Amino acid sequence: MTIPKTIEMARKFLKAGNARAYAQLMSAEIRAAMSDRAANAYRKAIAEDGTEGLFSGLSSPCPTAA
């Protein structure tokens, strides 16, 4: 799945009120990213959504859903 499609799916979870699923998906994608560019795209989307508080260690290579 492409990065934009994954972000879109995660945002659907968030809009449906399932912040935990959003955080789990986004943190898993950052951990699985094969490049810094990909990981930063997910981090940028998280910042745009204002959901940094849902994550622990967001700036690390292995963030987790808090």
mmCIF file as Biopython writes it, N, C-alpha, C and O atoms, coordinates in Angstrom:
data_model
#
loop_
_atom_site.group_PDB
_atom_site.id
_atom_site.type_symbol
_atom_site.label_atom_id
_atom_site.label_alt_id
_atom_site.label_comp_id
_atom_site.label_asym_id
_atom_site.label_entity_id
_atom_site.label_seq_id
_atom_site.pdbx_PDB_ins_code
_atom_site.Cartn_x
_atom_site.Cartn_y
_atom_site.Cartn_z
_atom_site.occupancy
_atom_site.B_iso_or_equiv
_atom_site.auth_seq_id
_atom_site.auth_asym_id
_atom_site.pdbx_PDB_model_num
ATOM 1   N N  . MET A ? 1  ? 0.849   -1.166 0.000  1.0 0.0 1  A 1 
ATOM 2   C CA . MET A ? 1  ? 0.000   0.000  0.000  1.0 0.0 1  A 1 
ATOM 3   C C  . MET A ? 1  ? 0.899   1.235  0.000  1.0 0.0 1  A 1 
ATOM 4   O O  . MET A ? 1  ? 1.964   1.236  0.616  1.0 0.0 1  A 1 
ATOM 5   N N  . THR A ? 2  ? 0.469   2.269  -0.684 1.0 0.0 2  A 1 
ATOM 6   C CA . THR A ? 2  ? 1.259   3.486  -0.765 1.0 0.0 2  A 1 
ATOM 7   C C  . THR A ? 2  ? 1.155   4.284  0.539  1.0 0.0 2  A 1 
ATOM 8   O O  . THR A ? 2  ? 0.245   4.076  1.341  1.0 0.0 2  A 1 
ATOM 9   N N  . ILE A ? 3  ? 2.085   5.179  0.726  1.0 0.0 3  A 1 
ATOM 10  C CA . ILE A ? 3  ? 2.087   6.016  1.928  1.0 0.0 3  A 1 
ATOM 11  C C  . ILE A ? 3  ? 0.806   6.847  2.024  1.0 0.0 3  A 1 
ATOM 12  O O  . ILE A ? 3  ? 0.170   6.847  3.078  1.0 0.0 3  A 1 
ATOM 13  N N  . PRO A ? 4  ? 0.406   7.553  0.967  1.0 0.0 4  A 1 
ATOM 14  C CA . PRO A ? 4  ? -0.835  8.334  1.072  1.0 0.0 4  A 1 
ATOM 15  C C  . PRO A ? 4  ? -2.070  7.478  1.384  1.0 0.0 4  A 1 
ATOM 16  O O  . PRO A ? 4  ? -2.936  7.904  2.149  1.0 0.0 4  A 1 
ATOM 17  N N  . LYS A ? 5  ? -2.158  6.289  0.804  1.0 0.0 5  A 1 
ATOM 18  C CA . LYS A ? 5  ? -3.306  5.407  1.081  1.0 0.0 5  A 1 
ATOM 19  C C  . LYS A ? 5  ? -3.304  4.950  2.533  1.0 0.0 5  A 1 
ATOM 20  O O  . LYS A ? 5  ? -4.357  4.873  3.166  1.0 0.0 5  A 1 
ATOM 21  N N  . THR A ? 6  ? -2.128  4.648  3.058  1.0 0.0 6  A 1 
ATOM 22  C CA . THR A ? 6  ? -2.028  4.219  4.451  1.0 0.0 6  A 1 
ATOM 23  C C  . THR A ? 6  ? -2.418  5.354  5.390  1.0 0.0 6  A 1 
ATOM 24  O O  . THR A ? 6  ? -3.128  5.136  6.372  1.0 0.0 6  A 1 
ATOM 25  N N  . ILE A ? 7  ? -1.956  6.562  5.089  1.0 0.0 7  A 1 
ATOM 26  C CA . ILE A ? 7  ? -2.309  7.720  5.912  1.0 0.0 7  A 1 
ATOM 27  C C  . ILE A ? 7  ? -3.811  7.966  5.843  1.0 0.0 7  A 1 
ATOM 28  O O  . ILE A ? 7  ? -4.439  8.281  6.854  1.0 0.0 7  A 1 
ATOM 29  N N  . GLU A ? 8  ? -4.379  7.825  4.668  1.0 0.0 8  A 1 
ATOM 30  C CA . GLU A ? 8  ? -5.826  7.999  4.500  1.0 0.0 8  A 1 
ATOM 31  C C  . GLU A ? 8  ? -6.596  6.980  5.349  1.0 0.0 8  A 1 
ATOM 32  O O  . GLU A ? 8  ? -7.575  7.332  6.008  1.0 0.0 8  A 1 
ATOM 33  N N  . MET A ? 9  ? -6.158  5.737  5.332  1.0 0.0 9  A 1 
ATOM 34  C CA . MET A ? 9  ? -6.823  4.711  6.121  1.0 0.0 9  A 1 
ATOM 35  C C  . MET A ? 9  ? -6.699  5.010  7.621  1.0 0.0 9  A 1 
ATOM 36  O O  . MET A ? 9  ? -7.662  4.857  8.372  1.0 0.0 9  A 1 
ATOM 37  N N  . ALA A ? 10 ? -5.510  5.436  8.046  1.0 0.0 10 A 1 
ATOM 38  C CA . ALA A ? 10 ? -5.312  5.769  9.457  1.0 0.0 10 A 1 
ATOM 39  C C  . ALA A ? 10 ? -6.215  6.926  9.867  1.0 0.0 10 A 1 
ATOM 40  O O  . ALA A ? 10 ? -6.781  6.920  10.960 1.0 0.0 10 A 1 
ATOM 41  N N  . ARG A ? 11 ? -6.347  7.907  9.000  1.0 0.0 11 A 1 
ATOM 42  C CA . ARG A ? 11 ? -7.203  9.053  9.318  1.0 0.0 11 A 1 
ATOM 43  C C  . ARG A ? 11 ? -8.668  8.657  9.391  1.0 0.0 11 A 1 
ATOM 44  O O  . ARG A ? 11 ? -9.434  9.277  10.129 1.0 0.0 11 A 1 
ATOM 45  N N  . LYS A ? 12 ? -9.069  7.650  8.651  1.0 0.0 12 A 1 
ATOM 46  C CA . LYS A ? 12 ? -10.442 7.141  8.768  1.0 0.0 12 A 1 
ATOM 47  C C  . LYS A ? 12 ? -10.678 6.565  10.155 1.0 0.0 12 A 1 
ATOM 48  O O  . LYS A ? 12 ? -11.745 6.759  10.736 1.0 0.0 12 A 1 
ATOM 49  N N  . PHE A ? 13 ? -9.682  5.852  10.690 1.0 0.0 13 A 1 
ATOM 50  C CA . PHE A ? 13 ? -9.789  5.340  12.065 1.0 0.0 13 A 1 
ATOM 51  C C  . PHE A ? 13 ? -9.957  6.503  13.037 1.0 0.0 13 A 1 
ATOM 52  O O  . PHE A ? 13 ? -10.802 6.461  13.930 1.0 0.0 13 A 1 
ATOM 53  N N  . LEU A ? 14 ? -9.147  7.536  12.854 1.0 0.0 14 A 1 
ATOM 54  C CA . LEU A ? 14 ? -9.184  8.695  13.745 1.0 0.0 14 A 1 
ATOM 55  C C  . LEU A ? 14 ? -10.539 9.387  13.685 1.0 0.0 14 A 1 
ATOM 56  O O  . LEU A ? 14 ? -11.107 9.728  14.722 1.0 0.0 14 A 1 
ATOM 57  N N  . LYS A ? 15 ? -11.060 9.598  12.479 1.0 0.0 15 A 1 
ATOM 58  C CA . LYS A ? 15 ? -12.360 10.256 12.319 1.0 0.0 15 A 1 
ATOM 59  C C  . LYS A ? 15 ? -13.490 9.433  12.916 1.0 0.0 15 A 1 
ATOM 60  O O  . LYS A ? 15 ? -14.502 9.978  13.356 1.0 0.0 15 A 1 
ATOM 61  N N  . ALA A ? 16 ? -13.310 8.108  12.927 1.0 0.0 16 A 1 
ATOM 62  C CA . ALA A ? 16 ? -14.333 7.226  13.497 1.0 0.0 16 A 1 
ATOM 63  C C  . ALA A ? 16 ? -14.229 7.150  15.016 1.0 0.0 16 A 1 
ATOM 64  O O  . ALA A ? 16 ? -15.023 6.464  15.660 1.0 0.0 16 A 1 
ATOM 65  N N  . GLY A ? 17 ? -13.256 7.851  15.589 1.0 0.0 17 A 1 
ATOM 66  C CA . GLY A ? 17 ? -13.115 7.866  17.039 1.0 0.0 17 A 1 
ATOM 67  C C  . GLY A ? 17 ? -12.207 6.781  17.576 1.0 0.0 17 A 1 
ATOM 68  O O  . GLY A ? 17 ? -12.171 6.552  18.785 1.0 0.0 17 A 1 
ATOM 69  N N  . ASN A ? 18 ? -11.479 6.115  16.711 1.0 0.0 18 A 1 
ATOM 70  C CA . ASN A ? 18 ? -10.604 5.030  17.141 1.0 0.0 18 A 1 
ATOM 71  C C  . ASN A ? 18 ? -9.152  5.498  17.069 1.0 0.0 18 A 1 
ATOM 72  O O  . ASN A ? 18 ? -8.392  5.093  16.189 1.0 0.0 18 A 1 
ATOM 73  N N  . ALA A ? 19 ? -8.787  6.360  18.019 1.0 0.0 19 A 1 
ATOM 74  C CA . ALA A ? 19 ? -7.445  6.933  18.052 1.0 0.0 19 A 1 
ATOM 75  C C  . ALA A ? 19 ? -6.384  5.862  18.289 1.0 0.0 19 A 1 
ATOM 76  O O  . ALA A ? 19 ? -5.265  5.982  17.791 1.0 0.0 19 A 1 
ATOM 77  N N  . ARG A ? 20 ? -6.716  4.830  19.033 1.0 0.0 20 A 1 
ATOM 78  C CA . ARG A ? 20 ? -5.751  3.762  19.311 1.0 0.0 20 A 1 
ATOM 79  C C  . ARG A ? 20 ? -5.348  3.043  18.018 1.0 0.0 20 A 1 
ATOM 80  O O  . ARG A ? 20 ? -4.164  2.793  17.795 1.0 0.0 20 A 1 
ATOM 81  N N  . ALA A ? 21 ? -6.314  2.714  17.176 1.0 0.0 21 A 1 
ATOM 82  C CA . ALA A ? 21 ? -6.014  2.045  15.908 1.0 0.0 21 A 1 
ATOM 83  C C  . ALA A ? 21 ? -5.177  2.954  15.013 1.0 0.0 21 A 1 
ATOM 84  O O  . ALA A ? 21 ? -4.264  2.491  14.330 1.0 0.0 21 A 1 
ATOM 85  N N  . TYR A ? 22 ? -5.490  4.246  15.016 1.0 0.0 22 A 1 
ATOM 86  C CA . TYR A ? 22 ? -4.709  5.225  14.255 1.0 0.0 22 A 1 
ATOM 87  C C  . TYR A ? 22 ? -3.253  5.194  14.723 1.0 0.0 22 A 1 
ATOM 88  O O  . TYR A ? 22 ? -2.336  5.080  13.909 1.0 0.0 22 A 1 
ATOM 89  N N  . ALA A ? 23 ? -3.048  5.296  16.024 1.0 0.0 23 A 1 
ATOM 90  C CA . ALA A ? 23 ? -1.693  5.334  16.576 1.0 0.0 23 A 1 
ATOM 91  C C  . ALA A ? 23 ? -0.944  4.024  16.317 1.0 0.0 23 A 1 
ATOM 92  O O  . ALA A ? 23 ? 0.247   4.044  16.005 1.0 0.0 23 A 1 
ATOM 93  N N  . GLN A ? 24 ? -1.619  2.914  16.443 1.0 0.0 24 A 1 
ATOM 94  C CA . GLN A ? 24 ? -0.968  1.629  16.207 1.0 0.0 24 A 1 
ATOM 95  C C  . GLN A ? 24 ? -0.546  1.488  14.749 1.0 0.0 24 A 1 
ATOM 96  O O  . GLN A ? 24 ? 0.564   1.034  14.471 1.0 0.0 24 A 1 
ATOM 97  N N  . LEU A ? 25 ? -1.408  1.868  13.823 1.0 0.0 25 A 1 
ATOM 98  C CA . LEU A ? 25 ? -1.084  1.766  12.398 1.0 0.0 25 A 1 
ATOM 99  C C  . LEU A ? 25 ? 0.070   2.690  12.031 1.0 0.0 25 A 1 
ATOM 100 O O  . LEU A ? 25 ? 1.019   2.274  11.367 1.0 0.0 25 A 1 
ATOM 101 N N  . MET A ? 26 ? -0.014  3.938  12.464 1.0 0.0 26 A 1 
ATOM 102 C CA . MET A ? 26 ? 1.029   4.897  12.108 1.0 0.0 26 A 1 
ATOM 103 C C  . MET A ? 26 ? 2.375   4.524  12.732 1.0 0.0 26 A 1 
ATOM 104 O O  . MET A ? 26 ? 3.405   4.638  12.067 1.0 0.0 26 A 1 
ATOM 105 N N  . SER A ? 27 ? 2.391   4.091  13.971 1.0 0.0 27 A 1 
ATOM 106 C CA . SER A ? 27 ? 3.663   3.714  14.597 1.0 0.0 27 A 1 
ATOM 107 C C  . SER A ? 27 ? 4.240   2.469  13.928 1.0 0.0 27 A 1 
ATOM 108 O O  . SER A ? 27 ? 5.456   2.370  13.762 1.0 0.0 27 A 1 
ATOM 109 N N  . ALA A ? 28 ? 3.401   1.531  13.547 1.0 0.0 28 A 1 
ATOM 110 C CA . ALA A ? 28 ? 3.879   0.334  12.851 1.0 0.0 28 A 1 
ATOM 111 C C  . ALA A ? 28 ? 4.480   0.700  11.501 1.0 0.0 28 A 1 
ATOM 112 O O  . ALA A ? 28 ? 5.499   0.138  11.099 1.0 0.0 28 A 1 
ATOM 113 N N  . GLU A ? 29 ? 3.855   1.635  10.804 1.0 0.0 29 A 1 
ATOM 114 C CA . GLU A ? 29 ? 4.371   2.050  9.501  1.0 0.0 29 A 1 
ATOM 115 C C  . GLU A ? 29 ? 5.715   2.771  9.632  1.0 0.0 29 A 1 
ATOM 116 O O  . GLU A ? 29 ? 6.591   2.600  8.783  1.0 0.0 29 A 1 
ATOM 117 N N  . ILE A ? 30 ? 5.884   3.563  10.674 1.0 0.0 30 A 1 
ATOM 118 C CA . ILE A ? 30 ? 7.174   4.229  10.884 1.0 0.0 30 A 1 
ATOM 119 C C  . ILE A ? 30 ? 8.253   3.192  11.159 1.0 0.0 30 A 1 
ATOM 120 O O  . ILE A ? 30 ? 9.357   3.279  10.622 1.0 0.0 30 A 1 
ATOM 121 N N  . ARG A ? 31 ? 7.934   2.214  11.995 1.0 0.0 31 A 1 
ATOM 122 C CA . ARG A ? 31 ? 8.913   1.163  12.309 1.0 0.0 31 A 1 
ATOM 123 C C  . ARG A ? 31 ? 9.257   0.333  11.074 1.0 0.0 31 A 1 
ATOM 124 O O  . ARG A ? 31 ? 10.391  -0.127 10.941 1.0 0.0 31 A 1 
ATOM 125 N N  . ALA A ? 32 ? 8.309   0.138  10.182 1.0 0.0 32 A 1 
ATOM 126 C CA . ALA A ? 32 ? 8.522   -0.693 8.995  1.0 0.0 32 A 1 
ATOM 127 C C  . ALA A ? 32 ? 9.097   0.084  7.813  1.0 0.0 32 A 1 
ATOM 128 O O  . ALA A ? 32 ? 9.476   -0.510 6.804  1.0 0.0 32 A 1 
ATOM 129 N N  . ALA A ? 33 ? 9.162   1.398  7.934  1.0 0.0 33 A 1 
ATOM 130 C CA . ALA A ? 33 ? 9.627   2.221  6.817  1.0 0.0 33 A 1 
ATOM 131 C C  . ALA A ? 33 ? 11.049  1.843  6.416  1.0 0.0 33 A 1 
ATOM 132 O O  . ALA A ? 33 ? 11.919  1.643  7.265  1.0 0.0 33 A 1 
ATOM 133 N N  . MET A ? 34 ? 11.263  1.751  5.127  1.0 0.0 34 A 1 
ATOM 134 C CA . MET A ? 34 ? 12.575  1.363  4.606  1.0 0.0 34 A 1 
ATOM 135 C C  . MET A ? 34 ? 13.465  2.583  4.339  1.0 0.0 34 A 1 
ATOM 136 O O  . MET A ? 34 ? 14.627  2.427  3.963  1.0 0.0 34 A 1 
ATOM 137 N N  . SER A ? 35 ? 12.934  3.785  4.527  1.0 0.0 35 A 1 
ATOM 138 C CA . SER A ? 35 ? 13.732  4.986  4.311  1.0 0.0 35 A 1 
ATOM 139 C C  . SER A ? 35 ? 13.300  6.079  5.288  1.0 0.0 35 A 1 
ATOM 140 O O  . SER A ? 35 ? 12.193  6.051  5.824  1.0 0.0 35 A 1 
ATOM 141 N N  . ASP A ? 36 ? 14.187  7.030  5.502  1.0 0.0 36 A 1 
ATOM 142 C CA . ASP A ? 36 ? 13.848  8.177  6.342  1.0 0.0 36 A 1 
ATOM 143 C C  . ASP A ? 36 ? 12.742  9.000  5.700  1.0 0.0 36 A 1 
ATOM 144 O O  . ASP A ? 36 ? 11.900  9.564  6.398  1.0 0.0 36 A 1 
ATOM 145 N N  . ARG A ? 37 ? 12.743  9.069  4.386  1.0 0.0 37 A 1 
ATOM 146 C CA . ARG A ? 37 ? 11.719  9.812  3.672  1.0 0.0 37 A 1 
ATOM 147 C C  . ARG A ? 37 ? 10.328  9.275  3.985  1.0 0.0 37 A 1 
ATOM 148 O O  . ARG A ? 37 ? 9.400   10.044 4.237  1.0 0.0 37 A 1 
ATOM 149 N N  . ALA A ? 38 ? 10.191  7.969  3.968  1.0 0.0 38 A 1 
ATOM 150 C CA . ALA A ? 38 ? 8.897   7.351  4.263  1.0 0.0 38 A 1 
ATOM 151 C C  . ALA A ? 38 ? 8.505   7.592  5.723  1.0 0.0 38 A 1 
ATOM 152 O O  . ALA A ? 38 ? 7.372   7.981  6.007  1.0 0.0 38 A 1 
ATOM 153 N N  . ALA A ? 39 ? 9.427   7.366  6.633  1.0 0.0 39 A 1 
ATOM 154 C CA . ALA A ? 39 ? 9.134   7.569  8.057  1.0 0.0 39 A 1 
ATOM 155 C C  . ALA A ? 39 ? 8.743   9.016  8.327  1.0 0.0 39 A 1 
ATOM 156 O O  . ALA A ? 39 ? 7.826   9.283  9.104  1.0 0.0 39 A 1 
ATOM 157 N N  . ASN A ? 40 ? 9.439   9.947  7.685  1.0 0.0 40 A 1 
ATOM 158 C CA . ASN A ? 40 ? 9.133   11.362 7.885  1.0 0.0 40 A 1 
ATOM 159 C C  . ASN A ? 40 ? 7.784   11.749 7.295  1.0 0.0 40 A 1 
ATOM 160 O O  . ASN A ? 40 ? 7.138   12.670 7.793  1.0 0.0 40 A 1 
ATOM 161 N N  . ALA A ? 41 ? 7.355   11.072 6.257  1.0 0.0 41 A 1 
ATOM 162 C CA . ALA A ? 41 ? 6.028   11.336 5.691  1.0 0.0 41 A 1 
ATOM 163 C C  . ALA A ? 41 ? 4.943   10.983 6.712  1.0 0.0 41 A 1 
ATOM 164 O O  . ALA A ? 41 ? 3.959   11.710 6.850  1.0 0.0 41 A 1 
ATOM 165 N N  . TYR A ? 42 ? 5.121   9.886  7.413  1.0 0.0 42 A 1 
ATOM 166 C CA . TYR A ? 42 ? 4.162   9.507  8.459  1.0 0.0 42 A 1 
ATOM 167 C C  . TYR A ? 42 ? 4.225   10.483 9.625  1.0 0.0 42 A 1 
ATOM 168 O O  . TYR A ? 42 ? 3.188   10.879 10.158 1.0 0.0 42 A 1 
ATOM 169 N N  . ARG A ? 43 ? 5.421   10.872 10.023 1.0 0.0 43 A 1 
ATOM 170 C CA . ARG A ? 43 ? 5.567   11.838 11.123 1.0 0.0 43 A 1 
ATOM 171 C C  . ARG A ? 43 ? 4.933   13.181 10.755 1.0 0.0 43 A 1 
ATOM 172 O O  . ARG A ? 43 ? 4.319   13.831 11.600 1.0 0.0 43 A 1 
ATOM 173 N N  . LYS A ? 44 ? 5.081   13.593 9.500  1.0 0.0 44 A 1 
ATOM 174 C CA . LYS A ? 44 ? 4.474   14.846 9.037  1.0 0.0 44 A 1 
ATOM 175 C C  . LYS A ? 44 ? 2.953   14.763 9.126  1.0 0.0 44 A 1 
ATOM 176 O O  . LYS A ? 44 ? 2.304   15.717 9.555  1.0 0.0 44 A 1 
ATOM 177 N N  . ALA A ? 45 ? 2.385   13.635 8.725  1.0 0.0 45 A 1 
ATOM 178 C CA . ALA A ? 45 ? 0.931   13.456 8.797  1.0 0.0 45 A 1 
ATOM 179 C C  . ALA A ? 45 ? 0.456   13.486 10.247 1.0 0.0 45 A 1 
ATOM 180 O O  . ALA A ? 45 ? -0.599  14.045 10.548 1.0 0.0 45 A 1 
ATOM 181 N N  . ILE A ? 46 ? 1.228   12.890 11.133 1.0 0.0 46 A 1 
ATOM 182 C CA . ILE A ? 46 ? 0.878   12.905 12.560 1.0 0.0 46 A 1 
ATOM 183 C C  . ILE A ? 46 ? 0.864   14.336 13.073 1.0 0.0 46 A 1 
ATOM 184 O O  . ILE A ? 46 ? -0.045  14.725 13.806 1.0 0.0 46 A 1 
ATOM 185 N N  . ALA A ? 47 ? 1.875   15.128 12.691 1.0 0.0 47 A 1 
ATOM 186 C CA . ALA A ? 47 ? 1.929   16.530 13.107 1.0 0.0 47 A 1 
ATOM 187 C C  . ALA A ? 47 ? 0.754   17.317 12.530 1.0 0.0 47 A 1 
ATOM 188 O O  . ALA A ? 47 ? 0.164   18.144 13.225 1.0 0.0 47 A 1 
ATOM 189 N N  . GLU A ? 48 ? 0.412   17.067 11.271 1.0 0.0 48 A 1 
ATOM 190 C CA . GLU A ? 48 ? -0.723  17.745 10.640 1.0 0.0 48 A 1 
ATOM 191 C C  . GLU A ? 48 ? -2.026  17.426 11.366 1.0 0.0 48 A 1 
ATOM 192 O O  . GLU A ? 48 ? -2.904  18.280 11.487 1.0 0.0 48 A 1 
ATOM 193 N N  . ASP A ? 49 ? -2.144  16.188 11.848 1.0 0.0 49 A 1 
ATOM 194 C CA . ASP A ? 49 ? -3.351  15.761 12.555 1.0 0.0 49 A 1 
ATOM 195 C C  . ASP A ? 49 ? -3.360  16.221 14.010 1.0 0.0 49 A 1 
ATOM 196 O O  . ASP A ? 49 ? -4.392  16.144 14.678 1.0 0.0 49 A 1 
ATOM 197 N N  . GLY A ? 50 ? -2.211  16.702 14.508 1.0 0.0 50 A 1 
ATOM 198 C CA . GLY A ? 50 ? -2.127  17.155 15.894 1.0 0.0 50 A 1 
ATOM 199 C C  . GLY A ? 50 ? -2.263  16.028 16.897 1.0 0.0 50 A 1 
ATOM 200 O O  . GLY A ? 50 ? -2.821  16.212 17.979 1.0 0.0 50 A 1 
ATOM 201 N N  . THR A ? 51 ? -1.754  14.864 16.539 1.0 0.0 51 A 1 
ATOM 202 C CA . THR A ? 51 ? -1.938  13.684 17.391 1.0 0.0 51 A 1 
ATOM 203 C C  . THR A ? 51 ? -0.634  13.175 18.005 1.0 0.0 51 A 1 
ATOM 204 O O  . THR A ? 51 ? -0.531  11.998 18.350 1.0 0.0 51 A 1 
ATOM 205 N N  . GLU A ? 52 ? 0.353   14.044 18.142 1.0 0.0 52 A 1 
ATOM 206 C CA . GLU A ? 52 ? 1.641   13.632 18.682 1.0 0.0 52 A 1 
ATOM 207 C C  . GLU A ? 52 ? 1.511   12.996 20.065 1.0 0.0 52 A 1 
ATOM 208 O O  . GLU A ? 52 ? 2.301   12.125 20.428 1.0 0.0 52 A 1 
ATOM 209 N N  . GLY A ? 53 ? 0.515   13.432 20.833 1.0 0.0 53 A 1 
ATOM 210 C CA . GLY A ? 53 ? 0.307   12.918 22.182 1.0 0.0 53 A 1 
ATOM 211 C C  . GLY A ? 53 ? -0.107  11.454 22.234 1.0 0.0 53 A 1 
ATOM 212 O O  . GLY A ? 53 ? -0.093  10.851 23.307 1.0 0.0 53 A 1 
ATOM 213 N N  . LEU A ? 54 ? -0.472  10.874 21.104 1.0 0.0 54 A 1 
ATOM 214 C CA . LEU A ? 54 ? -0.872  9.469  21.073 1.0 0.0 54 A 1 
ATOM 215 C C  . LEU A ? 54 ? 0.317   8.524  20.990 1.0 0.0 54 A 1 
ATOM 216 O O  . LEU A ? 54 ? 0.151   7.305  21.028 1.0 0.0 54 A 1 
ATOM 217 N N  . PHE A ? 55 ? 1.532   9.092  20.875 1.0 0.0 55 A 1 
ATOM 218 C CA . PHE A ? 55 ? 2.719   8.276  20.630 1.0 0.0 55 A 1 
ATOM 219 C C  . PHE A ? 55 ? 3.759   8.461  21.727 1.0 0.0 55 A 1 
ATOM 220 O O  . PHE A ? 55 ? 3.856   9.516  22.355 1.0 0.0 55 A 1 
ATOM 221 N N  . SER A ? 56 ? 4.517   7.420  21.931 1.0 0.0 56 A 1 
ATOM 222 C CA . SER A ? 56 ? 5.665   7.451  22.832 1.0 0.0 56 A 1 
ATOM 223 C C  . SER A ? 56 ? 6.911   7.269  21.979 1.0 0.0 56 A 1 
ATOM 224 O O  . SER A ? 56 ? 6.992   6.320  21.200 1.0 0.0 56 A 1 
ATOM 225 N N  . GLY A ? 57 ? 7.885   8.167  22.115 1.0 0.0 57 A 1 
ATOM 226 C CA . GLY A ? 57 ? 9.117   8.059  21.344 1.0 0.0 57 A 1 
ATOM 227 C C  . GLY A ? 57 ? 8.930   8.337  19.873 1.0 0.0 57 A 1 
ATOM 228 O O  . GLY A ? 57 ? 9.538   7.670  19.036 1.0 0.0 57 A 1 
ATOM 229 N N  . LEU A ? 58 ? 8.107   9.305  19.541 1.0 0.0 58 A 1 
ATOM 230 C CA . LEU A ? 58 ? 7.791   9.584  18.136 1.0 0.0 58 A 1 
ATOM 231 C C  . LEU A ? 58 ? 9.018   9.956  17.306 1.0 0.0 58 A 1 
ATOM 232 O O  . LEU A ? 58 ? 9.080   9.637  16.119 1.0 0.0 58 A 1 
ATOM 233 N N  . SER A ? 59 ? 9.982   10.618 17.912 1.0 0.0 59 A 1 
ATOM 234 C CA . SER A ? 59 ? 11.164  11.021 17.150 1.0 0.0 59 A 1 
ATOM 235 C C  . SER A ? 59 ? 12.203  9.908  17.035 1.0 0.0 59 A 1 
ATOM 236 O O  . SER A ? 59 ? 13.199  10.058 16.326 1.0 0.0 59 A 1 
ATOM 237 N N  . SER A ? 60 ? 11.978  8.805  17.721 1.0 0.0 60 A 1 
ATOM 238 C CA . SER A ? 60 ? 12.907  7.679  17.658 1.0 0.0 60 A 1 
ATOM 239 C C  . SER A ? 60 ? 12.551  6.785  16.456 1.0 0.0 60 A 1 
ATOM 240 O O  . SER A ? 60 ? 11.480  6.933  15.867 1.0 0.0 60 A 1 
ATOM 241 N N  . PRO A ? 61 ? 13.450  5.864  16.098 1.0 0.0 61 A 1 
ATOM 242 C CA . PRO A ? 61 ? 13.139  4.942  14.994 1.0 0.0 61 A 1 
ATOM 243 C C  . PRO A ? 61 ? 12.038  3.932  15.338 1.0 0.0 61 A 1 
ATOM 244 O O  . PRO A ? 61 ? 11.469  3.302  14.446 1.0 0.0 61 A 1 
ATOM 245 N N  . CYS A ? 62 ? 11.745  3.783  16.617 1.0 0.0 62 A 1 
ATOM 246 C CA . CYS A ? 62 ? 10.757  2.786  17.045 1.0 0.0 62 A 1 
ATOM 247 C C  . CYS A ? 62 ? 9.679   3.398  17.951 1.0 0.0 62 A 1 
ATOM 248 O O  . CYS A ? 62 ? 9.610   3.070  19.135 1.0 0.0 62 A 1 
ATOM 249 N N  . PRO A ? 63 ? 8.844   4.278  17.404 1.0 0.0 63 A 1 
ATOM 250 C CA . PRO A ? 63 ? 7.765   4.841  18.238 1.0 0.0 63 A 1 
ATOM 251 C C  . PRO A ? 63 ? 6.699   3.788  18.522 1.0 0.0 63 A 1 
ATOM 252 O O  . PRO A ? 63 ? 6.540   2.818  17.781 1.0 0.0 63 A 1 
ATOM 253 N N  . THR A ? 64 ? 5.985   4.004  19.601 1.0 0.0 64 A 1 
ATOM 254 C CA . THR A ? 64 ? 4.885   3.113  19.957 1.0 0.0 64 A 1 
ATOM 255 C C  . THR A ? 64 ? 3.635   3.925  20.247 1.0 0.0 64 A 1 
ATOM 256 O O  . THR A ? 64 ? 3.711   5.104  20.592 1.0 0.0 64 A 1 
ATOM 257 N N  . ALA A ? 65 ? 2.495   3.290  20.103 1.0 0.0 65 A 1 
ATOM 258 C CA . ALA A ? 65 ? 1.242   3.922  20.476 1.0 0.0 65 A 1 
ATOM 259 C C  . ALA A ? 65 ? 1.204   4.010  21.999 1.0 0.0 65 A 1 
ATOM 260 O O  . ALA A ? 65 ? 1.382   3.005  22.687 1.0 0.0 65 A 1 
ATOM 261 N N  . ALA A ? 66 ? 0.973   5.202  22.518 1.0 0.0 66 A 1 
ATOM 262 C CA . ALA A ? 66 ? 0.980   5.391  23.979 1.0 0.0 66 A 1 
ATOM 263 C C  . ALA A ? 66 ? -0.299  4.909  24.610 1.0 0.0 66 A 1 
ATOM 264 O O  . ALA A ? 66 ? -0.458  4.995  25.827 1.0 0.0 66 A 1 
#
